[in-house]
C-alpha cells in the first residue's frame, strides 16, 4: 500500500516517569486518535523489537507501543524504511534506532540480543520482489533462502520467525497494539454496494480466497463477475492500476495494439452513436486475508492511497475482511471514498 508519513496526532507528548505522567500520555494519544482509545496495561520494563518495512505501518505501531510505555528497538531496513523514522527516534530516548540492510539477518539477531529484546514484531511491507534484487544476504539468510522449497511470503517470513524463535526472540502479532484499527463489520461509507457490486464481491471473494490459499496475493479486481486483475508481487495499488488500464485500453487502441476501440466499432457499423459495452465496466476491488492468516506478518492493510488508486482506475467498490484488515487513518479513508462515490464494505 506508498504515500505514508507518521501523523503528528499519534506522537506521545511525554515519556512516562510515573503513573500520572503515563496516564496523561496515553490519554493524549487516544484523544487525538479515537481508534486507539482502548489501550492495554503498561509494562514499564517492557522492550519491544520492531522490524520496520515501508509505509506508515511502522510509525503507527511504534507510537502505539510507546503509548503503552514500551521501549522500542527499531530495526529499520535501509532499502525499505522511510527515513522520517530518524526524526521520530531523535525526539524520544526510549526509541533505539538501528539501520540494517535487508540481507543482514545475523546482524538483526545480534542487535536485538544486545538490546535485550525477547519479543518483536514486523510492521510495514518488505516488497516481495526484493528477493530478486542485488542485495547480498549474509550466511544465515543465504542458508535460509536455499533451504526453502518455495519462496512465497509466508514460507519466507515463517522461516525468519523460526530463526528468531531459535534465538530466543518471539515474533508476535503485528496487530498486537493496533487492534482498534482493525476494520469493523458493515458498510463503512455513505453509499452501500449496489446489487451488481454485491455480485462482484461474492465472486471476487471466491477467487481471492483461492489465490490467497497459494500465497500469491490478497487482492483481485472484478467487473461484471469477471476477474480483470489478480495481485502478485506488484502489490494492491499496482494491481488496481493495471485493471483500470486494461479497461481503458478498450477506448484507446494506442494503449493496446491490435485491439479495436469502441469508437472504431461505431464507425464499422456506420453509426454516429458510440457503441457502449454490453457489460458494466465498473471495477470492484476485493481484498482478503489468507485462509489461515498468520497475524504476525503480511496482514491486509488499506490506506487512503488505495482509495486514490481506485478513483484513478475507475473502481467503485471496495470489499475487505472485518477483523483481519488494518485501516490506517480510517476517517481520511472514508472521506476520500465518499468524495469519490466509492462504496466500502467490511464483512
C-alpha positions as CSV (number, residue, x, y, z in Angstrom):
1,X,0.0,0.0,0.0
2,X,3.1,4.2,-0.9
3,X,2.3,7.8,0.3
4,X,2.8,7.3,4.1
5,X,4.2,9.6,6.9
6,X,3.5,9.5,10.6
7,X,0.6,11.5,11.8
8,X,1.5,14.1,14.4
9,X,-1.6,13.4,16.5
10,X,-0.3,9.9,17.4
11,X,3.0,11.1,18.9
12,X,3.0,10.9,22.7
13,X,3.7,14.2,24.5
14,X,5.8,12.8,27.3
15,X,7.9,9.9,28.3
16,X,6.3,8.1,31.2
17,X,8.1,8.5,34.5
18,X,5.2,7.9,36.9
19,X,1.6,6.8,36.9
20,X,0.2,10.4,36.5
21,X,2.5,11.2,33.5
22,X,1.8,7.9,31.9
23,X,-1.9,8.4,32.2
24,X,-1.6,11.9,30.6
25,X,0.5,10.4,27.8
26,X,-2.0,7.6,26.9
27,X,-5.0,9.9,27.2
28,X,-3.3,12.3,24.7
29,X,-2.7,9.7,22.1
30,X,-6.3,8.3,22.5
31,X,-7.9,11.7,22.4
32,X,-6.2,12.6,19.1
33,X,-7.0,9.2,17.6
34,X,-10.3,7.7,18.9
35,X,-9.3,4.4,17.3
36,X,-6.6,4.0,19.9
37,X,-8.8,4.8,22.9
38,X,-8.5,1.3,24.3
39,X,-5.0,0.5,25.5
40,X,-3.6,-2.5,27.3
41,X,-1.9,-2.4,30.7
42,X,1.5,-0.8,30.6
43,X,4.7,-2.9,31.2
44,X,7.3,-0.3,32.2
45,X,10.1,-2.9,31.9
46,X,8.9,-4.0,28.5
47,X,11.1,-3.9,25.5
48,X,9.7,-4.5,22.0
49,X,11.7,-5.1,18.9
50,X,10.2,-3.6,15.7
51,X,11.3,-4.7,12.3
52,X,10.2,-1.8,10.2
53,X,9.4,-2.1,6.5
54,X,8.0,0.6,4.3
55,X,4.9,2.8,4.6
56,X,3.1,4.2,7.6
57,X,2.5,0.9,9.5
58,X,5.8,1.0,11.4
59,X,5.1,4.6,12.6
60,X,1.7,3.7,13.9
61,X,2.9,0.6,15.7
62,X,5.9,2.5,17.1
63,X,3.6,5.2,18.5
64,X,1.1,2.7,19.9
65,X,3.9,0.7,21.6
66,X,5.3,3.9,23.1
67,X,1.8,4.9,24.3
68,X,1.9,1.6,26.2
69,X,5.1,2.6,27.9
70,X,7.4,0.2,26.0
71,X,10.9,0.9,25.0
72,X,11.1,0.1,21.2
73,X,14.2,-1.1,19.5
74,X,13.7,-0.4,15.8
75,X,15.5,-2.4,13.1
76,X,15.0,-0.1,10.1
77,X,15.6,-1.6,6.7
78,X,17.8,0.6,4.6
79,X,16.1,-0.5,1.3
80,X,12.5,0.0,2.7
81,X,12.0,2.1,5.8
82,X,11.0,5.8,5.5
83,X,14.0,8.0,6.6
84,X,11.4,10.0,8.6
85,X,11.9,7.5,11.3
86,X,15.2,9.2,12.1
87,X,13.4,12.3,13.3
88,X,10.9,10.2,15.3
89,X,13.7,8.4,17.1
90,X,15.7,11.6,17.7
91,X,12.9,13.0,19.8
92,X,12.4,10.0,22.1
93,X,15.2,8.4,24.1
94,X,13.1,5.2,24.5
95,X,13.3,4.6,20.8
96,X,16.6,2.9,19.9
97,X,17.1,3.0,16.2
98,X,19.4,0.7,14.2
99,X,19.7,0.8,10.4
100,X,20.3,-2.6,8.8
101,X,20.4,-3.9,5.2
102,X,17.7,-6.3,4.1
103,X,20.3,-9.1,3.9
104,X,21.7,-8.8,7.4
105,X,19.7,-11.4,9.4
106,X,22.6,-12.2,11.7
107,X,23.1,-8.5,12.5
108,X,19.4,-8.2,13.2
109,X,19.6,-11.0,15.8
110,X,22.8,-9.7,17.3
111,X,21.2,-6.2,17.6
112,X,18.1,-7.5,19.3
113,X,20.1,-9.6,21.7
114,X,22.4,-6.8,22.6
115,X,19.3,-4.6,23.4
116,X,17.6,-7.3,25.5
117,X,14.8,-7.9,23.0
118,X,12.8,-11.1,23.6
119,X,9.6,-10.0,21.8
120,X,9.5,-8.5,18.3
121,X,7.0,-7.6,15.6
122,X,7.1,-6.9,11.9
123,X,5.3,-3.8,10.6
124,X,5.3,-2.4,7.1
125,X,5.8,-4.0,3.7
126,X,9.0,-5.5,2.5
127,X,8.5,-5.8,-1.2
128,X,8.5,-9.5,-2.2
129,X,10.4,-8.7,-5.4
130,X,13.4,-7.8,-3.2
131,X,14.4,-11.5,-3.2
132,X,15.5,-10.9,-6.8
133,X,17.4,-7.7,-6.0
134,X,21.2,-7.3,-5.9
135,X,21.2,-7.3,-2.1
136,X,23.7,-9.8,-0.8
137,X,22.4,-12.0,2.0
138,X,24.6,-12.9,4.9
139,X,25.4,-16.5,5.6
140,X,22.3,-17.1,7.8
141,X,19.9,-15.6,5.4
142,X,21.5,-17.3,2.4
143,X,21.2,-20.7,4.1
144,X,17.6,-20.0,4.9
145,X,16.8,-19.0,1.3
146,X,18.5,-22.0,-0.2
147,X,16.7,-24.4,2.1
148,X,13.2,-23.2,1.3
149,X,11.2,-25.4,-1.1
150,X,9.2,-22.3,-2.2
151,X,9.9,-18.6,-1.7
152,X,6.5,-17.1,-1.3
153,X,5.8,-14.6,1.5
154,X,4.5,-17.0,4.2
155,X,7.3,-19.5,3.6
156,X,10.0,-16.9,3.8
157,X,8.7,-14.9,6.7
158,X,7.7,-18.0,8.6
159,X,11.3,-19.3,8.3
160,X,12.6,-16.0,9.6
161,X,10.2,-16.2,12.5
162,X,11.5,-19.7,13.3
163,X,15.2,-18.5,13.2
164,X,14.3,-15.7,15.6
165,X,12.5,-18.1,17.9
166,X,15.5,-20.4,18.0
167,X,17.5,-17.3,19.2
168,X,15.0,-16.6,22.0
169,X,13.1,-13.8,20.2
170,X,9.3,-14.4,19.9
171,X,7.7,-12.8,16.9
172,X,4.2,-11.5,18.0
173,X,1.2,-10.4,16.0
174,X,1.7,-7.2,14.1
175,X,-1.8,-6.0,15.3
176,X,-0.9,-6.5,19.0
177,X,-1.1,-2.8,19.7
178,X,-3.3,-1.7,16.8
179,X,-6.4,-3.8,17.3
180,X,-8.6,-0.6,17.4
181,X,-7.6,-0.1,13.8
182,X,-8.9,-3.4,12.5
183,X,-12.0,-2.9,10.2
184,X,-15.3,-3.2,11.9
185,X,-18.1,-5.2,10.1
186,X,-20.6,-3.3,8.0
187,X,-20.9,-0.7,5.3
188,X,-18.3,2.0,6.1
189,X,-19.3,4.6,3.6
190,X,-22.4,6.7,2.9
191,X,-23.1,4.6,-0.2
192,X,-23.5,0.9,0.2
193,X,-22.6,-1.5,-2.6
194,X,-25.4,-1.9,-5.2
195,X,-26.8,-5.3,-6.4
196,X,-24.2,-5.7,-9.2
197,X,-21.3,-4.8,-6.9
198,X,-22.5,-7.3,-4.3
199,X,-22.4,-10.0,-7.1
200,X,-18.9,-8.9,-7.9
201,X,-17.9,-9.1,-4.2
202,X,-19.3,-12.6,-3.9
203,X,-17.5,-13.8,-6.9
204,X,-14.4,-11.9,-6.1
205,X,-14.1,-13.4,-2.6
206,X,-14.3,-16.9,-4.1
207,X,-11.4,-16.1,-6.5
208,X,-9.4,-14.1,-4.0
209,X,-9.5,-16.8,-1.3
210,X,-8.4,-19.4,-3.7
211,X,-5.5,-17.3,-4.8
212,X,-4.6,-16.3,-1.2
213,X,-4.5,-20.0,-0.3
214,X,-1.5,-20.3,-2.6
215,X,0.1,-17.2,-1.0
216,X,0.1,-15.4,-4.4
217,X,-1.6,-12.2,-3.4
218,X,-4.6,-10.8,-1.4
219,X,-6.4,-8.7,-4.0
220,X,-8.5,-9.3,-7.1
221,X,-10.3,-6.8,-9.3
222,X,-13.7,-7.8,-10.7
223,X,-16.1,-6.3,-13.3
224,X,-19.4,-7.9,-14.2
225,X,-18.4,-11.1,-12.4
226,X,-15.2,-11.5,-14.5
227,X,-11.8,-11.3,-13.0
228,X,-9.9,-8.4,-14.5
229,X,-6.7,-8.5,-12.4
230,X,-5.0,-10.7,-9.8
231,X,-2.4,-9.4,-7.4
232,X,1.1,-11.0,-7.4
233,X,4.4,-9.3,-6.4
234,X,3.4,-5.8,-7.6
235,X,1.1,-5.0,-4.7
236,X,-2.5,-3.9,-4.3
237,X,-2.3,-0.4,-5.8
238,X,-0.4,-1.6,-8.9
239,X,-3.0,-4.3,-9.4
240,X,-5.8,-1.8,-9.3
241,X,-4.0,0.5,-11.7
242,X,-3.4,-2.5,-14.1
243,X,-7.1,-3.3,-14.0
244,X,-8.0,0.3,-14.8
245,X,-5.5,0.3,-17.7
246,X,-7.0,-2.9,-19.2
247,X,-10.5,-1.4,-19.4
248,X,-9.3,2.0,-20.6
249,X,-7.5,0.2,-23.4
250,X,-10.9,-0.7,-24.9
251,X,-11.4,3.0,-25.8
252,X,-7.8,3.8,-26.7
253,X,-6.3,1.3,-29.2
254,X,-2.9,3.0,-28.9
255,X,-2.5,1.5,-25.4
256,X,-3.2,-2.0,-26.7
257,X,-2.0,-2.6,-30.3
258,X,-4.4,-4.6,-32.4
259,X,-7.4,-4.1,-30.1
260,X,-10.4,-2.3,-31.7
261,X,-11.8,0.7,-29.8
262,X,-15.4,1.4,-29.2
263,X,-15.1,4.4,-31.5
264,X,-13.7,2.1,-34.2
265,X,-16.6,-0.3,-33.7
266,X,-19.0,2.6,-34.2
267,X,-17.5,3.5,-37.5
268,X,-17.6,-0.1,-38.7
269,X,-21.3,-0.3,-38.2
270,X,-21.9,3.1,-39.8
271,X,-23.3,4.7,-36.7
272,X,-22.5,8.1,-35.2
273,X,-23.7,6.9,-31.8
274,X,-20.7,5.4,-29.8
275,X,-21.0,1.7,-29.1
276,X,-21.2,1.1,-25.4
277,X,-20.2,-2.1,-23.6
278,X,-23.0,-4.7,-23.1
279,X,-21.5,-5.4,-19.7
280,X,-21.0,-2.9,-16.9
281,X,-17.3,-1.9,-16.6
282,X,-17.2,-0.5,-13.1
283,X,-14.5,-2.2,-11.1
284,X,-14.9,-3.8,-7.7
285,X,-11.7,-4.4,-5.6
286,X,-11.8,-7.4,-3.3
287,X,-9.1,-7.8,-0.6
288,X,-9.0,-10.8,1.7
289,X,-6.8,-12.3,4.4
290,X,-5.3,-15.7,3.7
291,X,-7.4,-18.7,4.8
292,X,-5.0,-19.3,7.7
293,X,-3.7,-15.8,8.0
294,X,-0.7,-15.5,10.3
295,X,-1.3,-12.2,12.0
296,X,2.5,-11.9,12.7
297,X,3.1,-10.7,9.1
298,X,1.6,-9.8,5.8
299,X,-1.7,-8.6,7.4
300,X,-4.0,-6.9,4.9
301,X,-3.7,-3.2,5.1
302,X,-5.7,-0.4,3.5
303,X,-4.6,3.3,3.4
304,X,-6.0,6.4,1.6
305,X,-3.6,5.8,-1.3
306,X,-5.7,2.7,-2.1
307,X,-8.8,4.8,-2.5
308,X,-6.8,7.2,-4.7
309,X,-5.7,4.3,-6.9
310,X,-9.3,3.1,-7.1
311,X,-10.5,6.5,-8.1
312,X,-7.9,6.8,-10.9
313,X,-8.7,3.3,-12.2
314,X,-12.5,3.9,-12.2
315,X,-13.2,1.4,-9.4
316,X,-16.5,2.0,-7.5
317,X,-16.5,-0.6,-4.7
318,X,-14.0,-2.0,-2.1
319,X,-14.6,-5.2,-0.2
320,X,-12.4,-6.2,2.8
321,X,-12.4,-8.6,5.7
322,X,-13.6,-7.3,9.0
323,X,-11.4,-8.0,12.0
324,X,-8.5,-9.0,9.7
325,X,-7.7,-5.8,7.8
326,X,-6.0,-2.8,9.2
327,X,-7.4,0.6,8.2
328,X,-4.9,3.5,8.6
329,X,-6.5,6.9,9.1
330,X,-10.0,5.5,8.8
331,X,-11.6,8.9,8.8
332,X,-9.5,10.1,5.9
333,X,-10.1,6.9,4.0
334,X,-13.9,7.1,4.4
335,X,-13.9,10.8,3.5
336,X,-11.9,10.1,0.3
337,X,-14.2,7.2,-0.6
338,X,-17.3,9.2,0.0
339,X,-16.0,12.0,-2.2
340,X,-15.3,9.6,-5.0
341,X,-18.6,7.8,-4.5
342,X,-16.8,4.5,-3.7
343,X,-18.6,2.0,-1.5
344,X,-16.6,0.3,1.2
345,X,-17.9,-2.9,2.8
346,X,-16.3,-4.9,5.5
347,X,-17.6,-8.4,6.2
